[in-house]
């Protein structure tokens, strides 16, 4: 029994020591993973700040350029020298307006408030899981969500195209996923809808969904985006808007129309397609009315003579006189209208950007002196005045807008940086608290082992004491029996024997053995299994948290030439590289050691790091370290060009690098600033093509 108790006590101590070691290793793993999370946040903050600084620099350069032009314009306004005007105006007018300058805004790739929430959620989940695993209880919670039954669509309902529909059976026309219209007619499985963008649109009922009156089905909030003439993408609250009927939109009938022969007119911005089609005319075209008959008119446009239109679809151009000759006078600065494709009397050496001075006017003809073409002949209706004061005002307004843009960007960058620092501190605290929680739970397990050991030892000591008492009693009786054997006194023998014979044998004493309640080798096994389970759970959960923003199919905001702010799914985009490899696998053969060739595959967009076995890279460390993880940007022979958070365009040798295994290595490279295009395998992007094509290349500016 003594050996059993000693052996059991030794096993308990080993179990305690082993448990301490196991939980200590678990804590080290958690600390390591926690540091990785912190480093990931810091790297993302740096990437966001680099992007912000780049945008801020561009914006500051634009403001400097605009202020320089403003000064030149100020001088030009004061001059009466037409030669000086012509020599200088064209150089400052080409970029003086806000239309040609892109709007810059800071779109951080990461929301650090979301990261803080994710880490808090992570530790909460892990604490719950750890408690469940340690206590060996499993609580299964089922989240039941009732599906809202779809309602039958009837005439008068407000509807839109379902998000799941990529291309409607009867095509989009001018309608988009965000368009909301009113059902006008239903016939079998078809319906006719009046959308603000397009009347009498035909769709299939199964491809449509009702929009509730409160607007909650439109977005997470009740906001709505509207294109007004002169103000695209205006944002408002749905409850503050009302539907405009056709009568309200088109205005009074032709009987009330004020349009008359000789007026300068254009197609209303609200008209998507004129009744008699566009021909060569556009919304920007301005023509002169030559004939009116009933509700129709005939107008001469620079792009098309004898164009026929509907009066209710036209509007008078404000400020226009009865004829173009009333607008122009000798000495005016003019240029050819942007809407004129080819002037009636041809271009000569003149372009759309050329600015000239009117020398003579005769009826519809005008003679203009351009710097590149003196005595150029044109048509008044094809020309437009250049008002220098308007240009100057435009420049001033643009400067003010850009300065506000810059101020907002600085605030956004500072706010993002503060948010990142708070997230780092919060993450450190949360993860530190979680480590303390694990240590506390570990101490509880160890205390339970010690308590069980004490209970077993107390039981063993009690049994040992009883056994020792029995042995003492037996030895005492053995002495009495020894004396009885030596006596010849029969009376004494009879008196003493009966008192010792009743318990003198083993039959009178129960057999005692040490049976501990706990098997400590089994405890060791359980603790090791617990550690493995928690390590697996922790690694999986923390990886899911770190990669959450990347793995989910995020919506990227991309600036394409001529189409800023285009939105597309991350999974539908791919990286565009400088060398045209564009993500294809590149196989590199190189000698890692003399006489021992190695074979590796690297791909543009792969995440890589310097091998731990490499002490000093051939091209030096720069700002990079062993722990740095970067994205391959270019491959040329054995050389790799890698963008690290710490250093962009870092040059390394393929044999000194190793791949970071991750199923998100491709999308990790799609950060703000990189060039992308739509994958060739995508027939129609989820959010539509807009004005881009499969050959368009854009720059990622952020995510929604």
C-alpha positions as CSV (number, residue, x, y, z in Angstrom):
1,X,0.0,0.0,0.0
2,X,2.8,2.4,0.8
3,X,4.3,1.8,-2.6
4,X,1.0,2.3,-4.2
5,X,0.4,5.5,-2.4
6,X,3.9,6.8,-3.1
7,X,3.6,5.8,-6.8
8,X,0.1,7.5,-7.0
9,X,1.5,10.6,-5.4
10,X,4.4,10.7,-7.8
11,X,1.9,10.2,-10.7
12,X,-0.2,13.1,-9.4
13,X,2.9,15.4,-9.2
14,X,3.9,14.4,-12.7
15,X,0.3,15.1,-13.9
16,X,0.4,18.6,-12.3
17,X,3.8,19.3,-13.8
18,X,2.7,18.0,-17.2
19,X,-0.5,20.1,-17.0
20,X,1.5,23.2,-16.2
21,X,3.8,22.5,-19.2
22,X,0.9,21.8,-21.6
23,X,-1.0,24.9,-20.6
24,X,2.1,27.0,-20.7
25,X,2.7,25.8,-24.3
26,X,-0.9,26.7,-25.1
27,X,-0.4,30.2,-23.7
28,X,2.8,30.6,-25.7
29,X,0.8,29.6,-28.9
30,X,-1.9,32.2,-28.0
31,X,0.8,34.9,-27.4
32,X,2.4,34.1,-30.7
33,X,-0.9,34.2,-32.6
34,X,-1.8,37.4,-30.8
35,X,1.4,39.0,-31.9
36,X,0.7,38.0,-35.5
37,X,-2.7,39.6,-35.3
38,X,-1.2,42.8,-33.9
39,X,1.5,42.8,-36.7
40,X,-1.3,42.3,-39.3
41,X,-3.2,45.3,-38.0
42,X,0.0,47.4,-38.0
43,X,0.9,46.3,-41.6
44,X,-2.6,47.2,-42.7
45,X,-2.4,50.6,-41.0
46,X,0.9,51.3,-42.9
47,X,-0.6,50.2,-46.2
48,X,-3.6,52.5,-45.6
49,X,-1.4,55.4,-44.6
50,X,0.9,54.9,-47.6
51,X,-2.2,55.0,-49.8
52,X,-3.5,58.1,-48.0
53,X,-0.1,60.0,-48.3
54,X,0.0,59.2,-52.1
55,X,-3.5,60.6,-52.6
56,X,-2.8,63.6,-50.4
57,X,0.3,64.3,-52.4
58,X,-1.6,64.2,-55.7
59,X,-4.3,66.4,-54.3
60,X,-1.7,69.0,-53.1
61,X,0.0,69.0,-56.5
62,X,-3.4,69.6,-58.2
63,X,-4.2,72.5,-55.8
64,X,-0.7,74.0,-56.5
65,X,-1.3,73.7,-60.3
66,X,-4.8,75.3,-60.0
67,X,-3.5,78.2,-58.0
68,X,-0.8,78.8,-60.6
69,X,-3.4,78.8,-63.3
70,X,-5.5,81.2,-61.3
71,X,-2.7,83.7,-61.2
72,X,-2.2,83.4,-65.0
73,X,-6.0,83.9,-65.6
74,X,-5.9,87.0,-63.3
75,X,-3.2,88.5,-65.5
76,X,-5.1,87.6,-68.7
77,X,-8.3,89.3,-67.5
78,X,-6.4,92.6,-67.1
79,X,-4.8,92.4,-70.7
80,X,-6.3,93.8,-73.9
81,X,-3.5,92.2,-75.9
82,X,-5.3,89.4,-78.0
83,X,-1.9,87.9,-79.0
84,X,-0.9,87.5,-75.4
85,X,-4.4,86.0,-74.6
86,X,-4.2,83.5,-77.4
87,X,-0.6,82.5,-76.5
88,X,-1.5,81.9,-72.8
89,X,-5.1,81.0,-72.5
90,X,-5.0,77.5,-74.1
91,X,-2.2,76.4,-71.7
92,X,-4.3,77.2,-68.6
93,X,-7.8,76.4,-69.8
94,X,-7.3,72.8,-70.6
95,X,-7.3,71.8,-66.9
96,X,-8.9,74.7,-65.3
97,X,-12.2,73.1,-64.5
98,X,-13.2,70.5,-62.0
99,X,-14.7,68.2,-64.7
100,X,-11.3,67.1,-65.8
101,X,-9.8,66.6,-62.4
102,X,-10.6,63.4,-60.6
103,X,-12.1,63.5,-57.2
104,X,-9.8,62.0,-54.5
105,X,-11.1,60.4,-51.4
106,X,-9.4,58.2,-48.8
107,X,-10.8,54.7,-48.8
108,X,-9.0,52.7,-46.2
109,X,-8.9,49.0,-47.1
110,X,-9.6,48.0,-43.5
111,X,-12.2,49.2,-40.9
112,X,-10.3,49.1,-37.6
113,X,-13.5,49.4,-35.6
114,X,-14.6,46.2,-37.3
115,X,-11.3,44.6,-36.5
116,X,-11.7,45.5,-32.8
117,X,-15.2,44.0,-32.8
118,X,-14.0,40.8,-34.6
119,X,-11.2,40.3,-32.0
120,X,-13.7,40.8,-29.1
121,X,-16.0,38.4,-30.8
122,X,-13.1,36.0,-31.3
123,X,-12.0,36.0,-27.7
124,X,-15.7,35.7,-26.6
125,X,-16.1,32.6,-28.8
126,X,-12.8,31.1,-27.6
127,X,-13.6,31.7,-23.9
128,X,-17.0,29.9,-24.4
129,X,-15.3,27.1,-26.3
130,X,-12.6,26.7,-23.7
131,X,-15.1,26.6,-20.9
132,X,-17.1,24.0,-22.8
133,X,-14.0,21.8,-23.6
134,X,-12.6,22.0,-20.1
135,X,-15.9,21.2,-18.4
136,X,-16.7,18.6,-21.1
137,X,-20.1,20.1,-21.7
138,X,-21.4,20.9,-25.2
139,X,-24.1,23.5,-25.7
140,X,-25.6,23.6,-29.1
141,X,-27.5,26.6,-30.0
142,X,-29.6,26.6,-33.2
143,X,-30.3,29.8,-34.9
144,X,-33.7,29.5,-36.6
145,X,-34.6,32.1,-39.1
146,X,-38.0,32.2,-40.6
147,X,-38.0,33.0,-44.3
148,X,-40.3,35.8,-45.2
149,X,-43.0,34.5,-47.7
150,X,-42.9,36.2,-51.0
151,X,-45.9,38.3,-51.9
152,X,-47.7,38.2,-55.2
153,X,-46.9,41.2,-57.4
154,X,-50.0,43.3,-58.5
155,X,-50.5,46.4,-60.6
156,X,-49.4,49.5,-58.7
157,X,-46.7,47.7,-56.7
158,X,-43.2,49.2,-56.5
159,X,-40.7,46.6,-57.8
160,X,-37.1,46.2,-58.7
161,X,-35.0,43.5,-60.4
162,X,-33.8,40.8,-58.0
163,X,-30.1,41.0,-57.0
164,X,-29.7,37.3,-58.0
165,X,-30.6,38.2,-61.7
166,X,-27.4,38.9,-63.6
167,X,-29.1,39.9,-66.9
168,X,-32.9,40.1,-67.2
169,X,-34.5,38.0,-69.9
170,X,-35.6,41.2,-71.8
171,X,-32.3,43.0,-71.0
172,X,-31.5,46.0,-68.9
173,X,-32.2,49.0,-71.1
174,X,-31.6,52.0,-68.9
175,X,-32.6,50.1,-65.7
176,X,-30.2,48.8,-63.0
177,X,-30.4,46.7,-59.9
178,X,-31.0,49.9,-57.9
179,X,-33.9,51.1,-60.1
180,X,-37.3,51.1,-58.5
181,X,-40.4,51.3,-60.7
182,X,-44.2,51.0,-60.5
183,X,-46.0,48.0,-62.1
184,X,-48.3,49.3,-64.9
185,X,-49.5,46.1,-66.5
186,X,-49.3,42.3,-65.9
187,X,-50.0,39.7,-68.6
188,X,-49.3,36.0,-67.9
189,X,-45.7,35.9,-66.6
190,X,-44.7,39.3,-68.0
191,X,-45.1,42.7,-66.5
192,X,-44.7,46.3,-67.7
193,X,-43.0,48.7,-65.3
194,X,-42.5,52.5,-65.4
195,X,-39.0,53.2,-64.0
196,X,-37.6,56.8,-63.7
197,X,-34.9,55.8,-66.1
198,X,-37.2,54.0,-68.6
199,X,-41.0,53.9,-69.2
200,X,-42.8,50.8,-70.4
201,X,-40.0,48.5,-69.4
202,X,-40.8,44.8,-69.9
203,X,-39.7,42.1,-67.4
204,X,-40.4,38.6,-66.2
205,X,-42.4,38.4,-62.9
206,X,-40.1,35.7,-61.5
207,X,-37.1,38.1,-62.0
208,X,-38.7,40.9,-60.0
209,X,-39.3,41.5,-56.3
210,X,-41.6,43.9,-54.4
211,X,-40.1,46.9,-52.6
212,X,-41.8,47.8,-49.4
213,X,-43.2,51.3,-48.9
214,X,-40.7,52.0,-46.1
215,X,-37.8,51.3,-48.4
216,X,-36.2,48.8,-46.0
217,X,-35.8,46.3,-48.9
218,X,-33.6,48.7,-50.8
219,X,-30.6,48.9,-48.6
220,X,-29.7,48.5,-45.0
221,X,-31.0,52.1,-44.5
222,X,-33.7,54.1,-46.4
223,X,-31.3,56.1,-48.6
224,X,-31.7,56.4,-52.4
225,X,-29.3,57.5,-55.1
226,X,-30.7,59.8,-57.8
227,X,-29.2,61.2,-61.0
228,X,-30.5,64.8,-61.5
229,X,-29.5,66.9,-64.5
230,X,-26.2,68.4,-63.5
231,X,-25.9,66.4,-60.3
232,X,-25.3,62.7,-60.8
233,X,-25.3,60.2,-57.8
234,X,-27.2,62.6,-55.5
235,X,-28.1,60.9,-52.2
236,X,-31.4,61.4,-50.4
237,X,-33.9,59.7,-48.0
238,X,-36.5,57.6,-49.7
239,X,-39.3,58.9,-47.5
240,X,-38.5,62.4,-48.6
241,X,-39.0,61.6,-52.3
242,X,-42.1,61.1,-54.5
243,X,-42.7,59.6,-57.8
244,X,-42.9,62.0,-60.8
245,X,-45.6,61.0,-63.3
246,X,-45.1,61.4,-67.0
247,X,-47.4,64.4,-67.2
248,X,-45.4,66.1,-64.4
249,X,-42.1,65.2,-66.0
250,X,-42.9,66.4,-69.5
251,X,-44.5,69.6,-68.3
252,X,-47.3,71.5,-70.1
253,X,-48.7,70.4,-73.4
254,X,-47.6,71.9,-76.7
255,X,-50.6,74.3,-76.5
256,X,-48.9,76.0,-73.5
257,X,-45.4,75.8,-75.0
258,X,-43.4,79.0,-75.4
259,X,-41.0,77.5,-78.0
260,X,-41.2,79.4,-81.3
261,X,-39.4,79.4,-84.6
262,X,-35.9,80.9,-84.2
263,X,-35.4,79.8,-80.6
264,X,-32.3,77.8,-79.6
265,X,-33.4,74.5,-78.1
266,X,-32.0,71.2,-76.8
267,X,-33.4,67.8,-75.7
268,X,-34.4,67.8,-72.0
269,X,-32.0,66.0,-69.7
270,X,-34.9,63.9,-68.4
271,X,-35.6,62.4,-71.8
272,X,-33.7,59.1,-72.1
273,X,-34.5,58.5,-75.8
274,X,-36.4,61.0,-77.9
275,X,-39.6,59.7,-79.7
276,X,-38.0,60.2,-83.1
277,X,-34.6,58.9,-81.9
278,X,-31.3,60.7,-81.5
279,X,-29.7,60.6,-84.9
280,X,-26.4,62.6,-84.6
281,X,-27.9,64.8,-81.8
282,X,-27.0,64.5,-78.1
283,X,-28.2,66.0,-74.8
284,X,-25.4,68.7,-75.2
285,X,-26.5,69.6,-78.8
286,X,-28.1,73.0,-79.3
287,X,-30.1,73.8,-82.4
288,X,-32.3,76.5,-83.9
289,X,-36.1,75.9,-84.4
290,X,-37.0,76.3,-88.1
291,X,-40.5,74.9,-88.2
292,X,-43.3,74.0,-85.7
293,X,-46.3,71.7,-86.7
294,X,-48.8,70.5,-84.0
295,X,-46.7,68.9,-81.2
296,X,-43.6,68.4,-83.5
297,X,-40.8,70.7,-84.4
298,X,-37.9,70.7,-86.9
299,X,-34.6,72.1,-85.8
300,X,-31.2,72.6,-87.3
301,X,-28.3,71.3,-85.1
302,X,-24.6,71.7,-86.0
303,X,-24.5,67.9,-86.0
304,X,-27.7,67.3,-88.0
305,X,-30.0,69.5,-90.1
306,X,-33.8,69.1,-90.3
307,X,-33.9,67.1,-87.1
308,X,-37.5,66.2,-86.0
309,X,-38.5,66.2,-82.3
310,X,-41.5,66.5,-80.0
311,X,-42.0,69.9,-78.4
312,X,-42.7,68.4,-74.9
313,X,-39.3,66.7,-75.1
314,X,-37.4,70.0,-75.8
315,X,-36.4,73.0,-73.8
316,X,-35.3,76.5,-74.6
317,X,-31.6,77.2,-74.0
318,X,-31.5,80.0,-71.4
319,X,-29.9,83.2,-72.4
320,X,-30.1,82.5,-76.1
321,X,-31.3,85.3,-78.4
322,X,-33.4,84.9,-81.5
323,X,-30.3,84.1,-83.5
324,X,-26.6,83.3,-82.9
325,X,-25.5,86.6,-84.4
326,X,-27.0,88.4,-81.4
327,X,-24.7,86.5,-79.1
328,X,-21.3,87.1,-80.7
329,X,-19.5,90.3,-81.5
330,X,-16.1,91.2,-83.0
331,X,-13.3,90.8,-80.5
332,X,-14.9,87.9,-78.6
333,X,-12.8,84.9,-77.7
334,X,-14.4,81.7,-79.1
335,X,-13.9,78.1,-79.8
336,X,-15.6,75.2,-81.7
337,X,-18.4,73.5,-79.5
338,X,-17.4,70.1,-78.1
339,X,-20.6,68.7,-79.6
340,X,-19.5,69.5,-83.2
341,X,-17.8,66.5,-84.7
342,X,-16.6,68.2,-87.9
343,X,-17.2,71.9,-88.6
344,X,-19.1,72.8,-91.8
345,X,-16.0,74.4,-93.2
346,X,-13.6,71.7,-91.8
347,X,-11.0,72.0,-89.1
348,X,-7.9,73.3,-90.9
349,X,-5.2,73.7,-88.2
350,X,-7.9,74.2,-85.5
351,X,-8.9,71.8,-82.8
352,X,-11.6,71.7,-80.1
353,X,-9.0,73.2,-77.6
354,X,-8.1,76.1,-79.9
355,X,-9.1,79.5,-78.8
356,X,-9.5,82.3,-81.3
357,X,-10.6,86.0,-81.6
358,X,-13.6,87.0,-83.8
359,X,-12.5,89.3,-86.6
360,X,-15.7,89.5,-88.7
361,X,-19.4,88.4,-88.6
362,X,-21.6,88.1,-91.6
363,X,-25.0,86.5,-91.2
364,X,-24.2,82.9,-90.0
365,X,-20.6,83.0,-91.0
366,X,-17.8,84.1,-88.7
367,X,-14.1,84.8,-89.4
368,X,-11.8,83.9,-86.5
369,X,-8.0,84.3,-85.9
370,X,-6.6,81.3,-84.2
371,X,-2.9,81.1,-83.2
372,X,-2.5,78.2,-85.6
373,X,-4.9,79.4,-88.3
374,X,-5.5,83.0,-89.2
375,X,-8.7,83.9,-91.0
376,X,-10.4,80.6,-90.2
377,X,-14.0,80.5,-91.4
378,X,-16.8,79.0,-89.3
379,X,-20.6,78.9,-88.6
380,X,-21.9,80.9,-85.6
381,X,-24.1,78.0,-84.5
382,X,-21.0,75.8,-84.2
383,X,-19.1,78.2,-82.0
384,X,-19.3,79.1,-78.3
385,X,-18.1,82.1,-76.3
386,X,-15.1,81.8,-73.9
387,X,-15.8,83.8,-70.8
388,X,-12.6,84.3,-69.0
389,X,-14.3,85.4,-65.8
390,X,-16.4,82.2,-65.8
391,X,-13.2,80.2,-66.2
392,X,-11.6,82.1,-63.3
393,X,-14.7,81.5,-61.1
394,X,-14.6,77.9,-62.1
395,X,-10.9,77.7,-61.1
396,X,-11.6,79.4,-57.8
397,X,-14.5,77.0,-57.0
398,X,-12.4,74.1,-58.0
399,X,-9.6,75.2,-55.7
400,X,-12.0,75.6,-52.8
401,X,-13.5,72.2,-53.5
402,X,-10.1,70.6,-53.7
403,X,-8.9,72.3,-50.5
404,X,-12.0,71.0,-48.7
405,X,-11.3,67.6,-50.2
406,X,-7.7,67.8,-48.9
407,X,-8.9,68.8,-45.4
408,X,-11.4,66.0,-45.3
409,X,-8.7,63.5,-46.5
410,X,-6.3,64.7,-43.8
411,X,-9.0,64.2,-41.2
412,X,-9.9,60.8,-42.6
413,X,-6.3,59.7,-42.6
414,X,-5.7,60.9,-39.0
415,X,-8.9,59.3,-37.9
416,X,-7.9,56.0,-39.5
417,X,-4.5,56.2,-37.9
418,X,-6.0,56.9,-34.5
419,X,-8.5,54.1,-35.0
420,X,-5.6,51.7,-35.9
421,X,-3.7,52.6,-32.8
422,X,-6.7,52.2,-30.6
423,X,-7.4,48.8,-32.3
424,X,-3.8,47.7,-31.6
425,X,-4.1,48.7,-27.9
426,X,-7.6,47.2,-27.6
427,X,-6.4,44.0,-29.3
428,X,-3.4,43.7,-26.9
429,X,-5.7,44.2,-23.9
430,X,-8.4,41.8,-25.2
431,X,-5.9,39.1,-26.1
432,X,-4.0,39.6,-22.8
433,X,-7.2,39.2,-20.9
434,X,-7.9,36.0,-22.8
435,X,-4.4,34.7,-21.9
436,X,-5.2,35.5,-18.2
437,X,-8.5,33.6,-18.7
438,X,-6.7,30.6,-20.1
439,X,-4.2,30.8,-17.2
440,X,-7.0,31.0,-14.7
441,X,-8.8,28.0,-16.2
442,X,-5.5,26.2,-16.3
443,X,-5.0,26.9,-12.6
444,X,-8.5,25.5,-11.9
445,X,-7.6,22.3,-13.7
446,X,-4.4,21.9,-11.8
447,X,-6.1,22.7,-8.5
448,X,-8.7,20.0,-9.3
449,X,-5.8,17.5,-9.9
450,X,-4.2,18.6,-6.6
451,X,-7.5,18.3,-4.8
452,X,-8.1,14.8,-6.2
453,X,-4.5,13.9,-5.2
454,X,-5.2,15.1,-1.6
455,X,-8.4,13.2,-1.5
456,X,-6.7,10.0,-2.7
457,X,-3.8,10.5,-0.3
458,X,-6.2,11.2,2.7
459,X,-8.0,7.9,1.8
460,X,-4.6,6.1,1.5
461,X,-3.4,7.5,4.9
462,X,-6.6,6.4,6.6
463,X,-6.3,2.9,5.2
464,X,-2.6,2.8,6.0
465,X,-3.4,3.9,9.6
466,X,-6.0,1.2,10.0
467,X,-3.7,-1.4,8.6
468,X,-0.9,-0.3,10.9
469,X,-3.3,-0.6,13.9
470,X,-4.3,-4.1,12.9
471,X,-0.6,-5.1,12.6
472,X,0.1,-3.7,16.0
473,X,-2.9,-5.6,17.5
474,X,-1.8,-8.8,15.8
475,X,1.7,-8.5,17.0
476,X,0.4,-8.0,20.6
477,X,-1.7,-11.2,20.3
478,X,1.3,-13.0,18.9
479,X,3.2,-12.3,22.1
480,X,0.3,-13.5,24.3
481,X,0.1,-16.7,22.3
482,X,3.8,-17.2,22.6
483,X,3.5,-17.0,26.4
484,X,0.5,-19.4,26.4
485,X,2.5,-21.9,24.5
486,X,5.2,-21.9,27.3
487,X,2.7,-22.3,30.2
488,X,1.7,-25.5,32.0
489,X,-1.1,-23.8,33.9
490,X,-4.2,-25.2,32.2
491,X,-6.5,-22.7,34.1
492,X,-4.5,-19.7,32.8
493,X,-4.5,-21.2,29.3
494,X,-8.3,-21.6,29.2
495,X,-8.8,-18.1,30.6
496,X,-6.5,-16.3,28.1
497,X,-6.8,-18.4,24.9
498,X,-10.5,-17.6,24.3
499,X,-9.7,-13.8,24.3
500,X,-7.0,-14.0,21.7
501,X,-8.2,-16.9,19.5
502,X,-11.3,-15.1,18.2
503,X,-9.2,-12.7,16.0
504,X,-5.9,-14.4,15.8
505,X,-6.2,-15.3,12.1
506,X,-6.5,-13.5,8.9
507,X,-10.2,-14.4,8.7
508,X,-10.9,-11.8,11.4
509,X,-9.3,-8.9,9.6
510,X,-10.6,-7.5,6.2
511,X,-8.1,-7.2,3.3
512,X,-7.2,-3.5,2.7
513,X,-5.8,-2.1,-0.5
514,X,-5.4,1.4,-2.0
515,X,-7.9,2.2,-4.8
516,X,-7.5,5.8,-5.9
517,X,-10.5,7.5,-7.5
518,X,-8.3,9.1,-10.3
519,X,-5.9,7.6,-12.8
520,X,-3.3,10.3,-13.5
521,X,-2.0,8.8,-16.7
522,X,-5.6,9.2,-18.0
523,X,-5.5,12.8,-16.7
524,X,-2.3,13.4,-18.6
525,X,-3.9,12.1,-21.8
526,X,-7.1,14.2,-21.3
527,X,-5.0,17.4,-20.7
528,X,-2.9,16.7,-23.8
529,X,-6.1,16.1,-25.9
530,X,-7.6,19.3,-24.5
531,X,-4.5,21.2,-25.5
532,X,-4.6,19.9,-29.0
533,X,-8.3,20.7,-29.3
534,X,-7.9,24.2,-28.0
535,X,-4.8,24.8,-30.3
536,X,-6.8,23.7,-33.3
537,X,-9.8,25.7,-32.4
538,X,-7.8,28.8,-31.6
539,X,-5.7,28.6,-34.8
540,X,-8.8,28.1,-36.9
541,X,-10.8,30.9,-35.2
542,X,-8.0,33.4,-35.3
543,X,-7.2,32.7,-38.9
544,X,-10.9,33.2,-39.8
545,X,-10.8,36.5,-37.9
546,X,-7.6,37.8,-39.6
547,X,-8.8,36.7,-43.1
548,X,-12.5,37.6,-42.7
549,X,-12.4,40.8,-44.7
550,X,-10.4,39.0,-47.5
551,X,-12.2,35.7,-47.7
552,X,-15.7,37.2,-47.9
553,X,-16.6,38.4,-51.4
554,X,-16.0,42.1,-50.8
555,X,-17.1,44.8,-53.2
556,X,-14.1,46.8,-54.5
557,X,-14.3,50.4,-55.6
558,X,-12.2,50.9,-58.7
559,X,-11.3,53.9,-60.8
560,X,-11.3,53.2,-64.5
561,X,-10.3,55.8,-67.1
562,X,-13.6,57.7,-67.8
563,X,-15.4,55.8,-65.1
564,X,-14.4,56.6,-61.5
565,X,-16.0,54.8,-58.6
566,X,-16.9,51.6,-60.5
567,X,-18.0,48.8,-58.1
568,X,-17.3,45.1,-58.6
569,X,-16.9,41.9,-56.7
570,X,-13.4,41.0,-55.5
571,X,-13.8,37.4,-56.8
572,X,-14.4,38.8,-60.3
573,X,-11.2,40.8,-60.5
574,X,-7.6,39.9,-61.1
575,X,-4.2,41.6,-60.7
576,X,-2.7,43.3,-63.8
577,X,1.1,43.2,-63.8
578,X,3.6,45.4,-65.5
579,X,5.2,42.5,-67.5
580,X,2.0,41.1,-68.8
581,X,2.3,37.8,-66.9
582,X,-1.0,38.7,-65.2
583,X,-1.2,35.9,-62.7
584,X,0.1,33.0,-64.9
585,X,2.3,30.5,-63.1
586,X,6.0,31.1,-63.7
587,X,8.4,28.1,-63.1
588,X,11.9,29.0,-62.0
589,X,14.9,26.6,-62.0
590,X,17.8,27.6,-59.9
591,X,20.7,26.1,-58.0
592,X,20.1,26.4,-54.3
593,X,23.2,24.4,-53.4
594,X,26.0,23.4,-55.7
595,X,25.1,20.2,-57.5
596,X,21.6,20.2,-56.0
597,X,19.1,21.8,-58.4
598,X,15.8,22.9,-57.0
599,X,12.5,23.5,-58.8
600,X,9.9,26.0,-57.6
601,X,6.8,27.7,-59.0
602,X,6.1,31.3,-58.3
603,X,3.1,33.3,-59.4
604,X,2.4,37.0,-59.7
605,X,0.3,37.8,-56.7
606,X,1.8,35.0,-54.5
607,X,2.6,35.9,-50.9
608,X,6.2,35.2,-50.0
609,X,8.8,35.7,-47.3
610,X,12.6,35.3,-47.0
611,X,13.5,31.8,-46.0
612,X,14.5,31.4,-42.3
613,X,17.7,29.7,-43.4
614,X,18.9,32.8,-45.3
615,X,20.9,35.1,-43.0
616,X,21.6,37.9,-45.5
617,X,19.7,38.1,-48.8
618,X,21.9,38.7,-51.9
619,X,20.4,42.2,-52.5
620,X,20.3,43.1,-48.8
621,X,17.5,43.4,-46.3
622,X,16.4,47.0,-46.8
623,X,13.4,47.5,-44.4
624,X,12.4,43.8,-44.8
625,X,12.8,41.1,-42.1
626,X,12.3,37.4,-41.8
627,X,8.8,38.0,-40.4
628,X,7.8,40.3,-43.4
629,X,5.3,38.9,-45.8
630,X,5.0,40.5,-49.3
631,X,3.3,40.1,-52.6
632,X,5.2,39.2,-55.8
633,X,4.8,42.0,-58.3
634,X,7.2,41.0,-61.1
635,X,9.3,38.0,-62.1
636,X,12.3,38.2,-64.3
637,X,14.6,35.2,-64.5
638,X,15.7,34.3,-61.0
639,X,14.9,37.8,-59.7
640,X,11.6,38.7,-57.9
641,X,10.2,42.1,-57.3
642,X,8.1,42.1,-54.1
643,X,5.9,44.7,-52.4
644,X,6.3,44.4,-48.6
645,X,4.3,46.6,-46.2
646,X,7.7,47.8,-45.0
647,X,9.2,48.4,-48.5
648,X,7.8,48.4,-52.0
649,X,9.7,47.2,-55.1
650,X,12.1,45.1,-53.0
651,X,14.3,42.8,-55.1
652,X,15.1,39.3,-54.1
653,X,16.4,36.0,-55.5
654,X,13.9,33.2,-56.0
655,X,16.1,30.6,-54.3
656,X,16.1,32.7,-51.1
657,X,12.3,33.0,-51.0
658,X,9.5,30.7,-49.9
659,X,5.7,30.7,-50.6
660,X,3.3,31.6,-47.8
661,X,0.7,28.9,-48.1
662,X,-2.7,30.6,-48.1
663,X,-5.8,30.1,-50.1
664,X,-6.3,33.9,-50.1
665,X,-2.8,34.8,-51.5
666,X,-4.4,36.1,-54.7
667,X,-6.9,38.4,-53.2
668,X,-4.5,39.7,-50.6
669,X,-2.7,41.5,-53.4
670,X,-5.8,43.4,-54.4
671,X,-5.1,46.3,-52.1
672,X,-5.7,50.0,-52.8
673,X,-3.3,51.3,-55.5
674,X,-2.9,48.1,-57.5
675,X,-4.1,47.8,-61.1
676,X,-6.8,45.3,-61.9
677,X,-9.2,44.1,-64.7
678,X,-12.2,41.8,-64.9
679,X,-11.3,38.1,-65.2
680,X,-11.7,36.8,-68.8
681,X,-14.0,34.1,-67.4
682,X,-16.6,36.6,-66.3
683,X,-19.3,37.1,-68.9
684,X,-21.2,39.8,-67.1
685,X,-20.0,41.3,-63.8
686,X,-22.6,41.1,-60.9
687,X,-22.9,44.9,-60.8
688,X,-22.9,45.3,-64.6
689,X,-20.3,46.7,-67.1
690,X,-21.1,50.4,-66.9
691,X,-18.8,52.1,-69.4
692,X,-16.0,49.5,-69.0
693,X,-15.0,46.4,-71.0
694,X,-13.0,43.3,-70.5
695,X,-9.9,45.2,-71.8
696,X,-10.3,48.1,-69.3
697,X,-7.7,48.4,-66.6
698,X,-8.4,50.3,-63.4
699,X,-6.9,51.1,-60.0
700,X,-8.3,49.8,-56.7
701,X,-9.2,52.8,-54.5
702,X,-11.0,51.0,-51.6
703,X,-13.9,48.8,-50.8
704,X,-17.6,49.2,-49.9
